Amino acid sequence: MKIAETESRNGESQKQWSPSRENVRLQLCLEREEERKKITERWRNGTRRSTPTLMVVRVYLMGSIGISGR
């Protein structure tokens, strides 16, 4: 609330405040994007590595279920 008051009263403080606020927002967005990229890369690498093992596990489970069903 105090910040809003000083902004409305002083043009200078408003000019100084809003760009810094924008920079913070931009930096946060950039950091989030970087985090997303890292996560997606990890996820892709993880899926690439785990896909064959997952398939084997699925086949094994299906086979065991089929055997137990008989």
Secondary structure, DSSP 8 states (H G I E B T S, - for coil): -HHHHHHHH-HHHHHHHHHHHHHHHHHHHHHHHHHHHHHHHHHHHHHHHHHHHHHHHHHHHHHHHHHHH-
